[in-house]
């Protein structure tokens, strides 16, 4: 019997059939050891395109083991991922987005890393941005906006990981309480909401589990040209600013009053930095587009603070220190 643990790969998708086709094509070309057990589940989040035909095509080809699909009618990536977790059984669960193309040894490397680190809470690998067209130079400064993850050539522990290619230890995820009650929403339809993947990683980290980065698990994250516009970066960074506040709050262990003071001070300092950047832009020393994008991130931080302030006492108690309480 093989001592390599089985892994379930969950792909959540919403009206993205052409890229799902490429993602499944990459999975169909995986080179894995004969005794390695892996399965793929596609979560159809109310797709109205030809998603099901794409899945059926690869099911007929038979090159992806135990390829199946399930429907999730509640719109949103958090709901879809939750559905994927509930409809799989392996000890390790991998979230692979429908615009992520895995290297041919990704599954093999992921399973071997899991076998070597059975007690870690989650791990992720290199997320290499694959531009449809080379964007403006300033866009390259915002790799984090596209889930880029490049931390060198050696495995290392991290305090957070991106959602693309995130591999989770099911027992660690269950320990945090996320399976019972996710707290933060993620992308919903075409709305650029974010925070769900940050919540998962931070709840696992806050519960005392190690998070690892392993460069041996490589994937290409396809970035269409439409996602490199200034407007897109402004919109996505607003969501990222909000999710940063909500995500960091998961690790908070002090009082609500201290939380409010700290996060307001942080947001004020960030606002001051953007003001300085505006002056530099006026003097021709900085790209005005970057100022707009950075300013949007700060507005998102203020929106995150406002959201927590408006929460009920019960909701706030679940968010602040939730990961630590789970441990």
Protein Blocks (a to p, Z undefined) as FASTA:
>chain_A
ZZbdcdddddddehilkmmmmmmmmmmmpccdfklccddddddehiabfklmmmmmmmmn
opaghiacdddfbgcjklmmmmmmmmccbfbdcdddfkbccdfklmmmmmmmmmmmmmbm
bdcdddddddfbacdfklmmmmmmnopacebjbdcddfbdcfehpacdfklmmmnommmo
cfbdcdehjaccehjlmmmmmmmmmnopacdddfklccdddddfklmcfklmmmmmmmmm
mmmmmmmmmmpcbdfklmmmmmmmmmmmmmmmmmmmmmmmmnopacfklmmmmmmmmmmm
mmmmmmmmmpcfklmmmmnoplmmmZZ
